[in-house]
Amino acid sequence: MRRPLVAGNWKMHGTRASVAELIRGLRQLALPVGVEIAVIPPALYVTQVVTGLEGKAIGVGAQNCAVEPMQGALTGEIAASQLADSGCAYVLVGHSERRQILGESEAMLSRKFAAAQACGLIPILCIGETLAQREAGKTLEVVQRQLGSVIEQLGVGAFARAVVAYEPVWAIGTGLTASPEQAQEVHASIRAQLRTESADVARGVRILYGGSVKAANAAELFAMPDIDGGLIGGASLNADEFGAICRAAGS
Ligand code: 13P
């Protein structure tokens, strides 16, 4: 049985004051048993969140890491080793906002993925198609290429200690959600792609859905057989809403 994971990606949101408020809200949540929960604040607030959530069963992650695992001369970047040292357990790799706006290449993403694992972090590899790609009937092809690029560089075994997040770009921050059936089709294809190389890895890997997940639509998405939780953006900035999504993964 795969343990569901619900992770809240705070993106570039927050101030020290609003983060403190969110921590207070998270601390008060009744959390479901059997669900792994994480929040992913901007790197600047990781320490505040790690300290603030001490004793609460909520892990902390980062939104990005450097291509080099260890500290060194790389101005403006943060090494996976430093994230681990600060109490992170996860790191997002290849979020579509970074692929699209910052031009992160697939070669770079495999290095970040490897750097994260070298430091004991769990990479959460984000993949997904744009609206134009979906309309052109290329969804599965795009997602297979994005996943395939990491498998090719690092081998399927790397996914024994990683999470995949399917996030259709057209569903991110738009209020449009993939239907449970649309999401399931892609999740099943991701798992099938991994299965061609390793049945064990395919069976164990958690595949999260992301893109306008809310308390109101989470349960029907999480009920699908290949959806193992969610990567939540906007709705994770509200502790009560996030808590309700986490509980939906437990039911
Ligand atoms: P929204 O939940 O705001 O659509 O964001 C999804 C996302 O990009 C999470 O990484």
Residues whose N, C-alpha, C, O or C-beta is under 5 A from the ligand:
A	BS01	13P	N9 A171 I172 G173 T174 G210 G211 S212 V213 L231 I232 G233 G234 A235
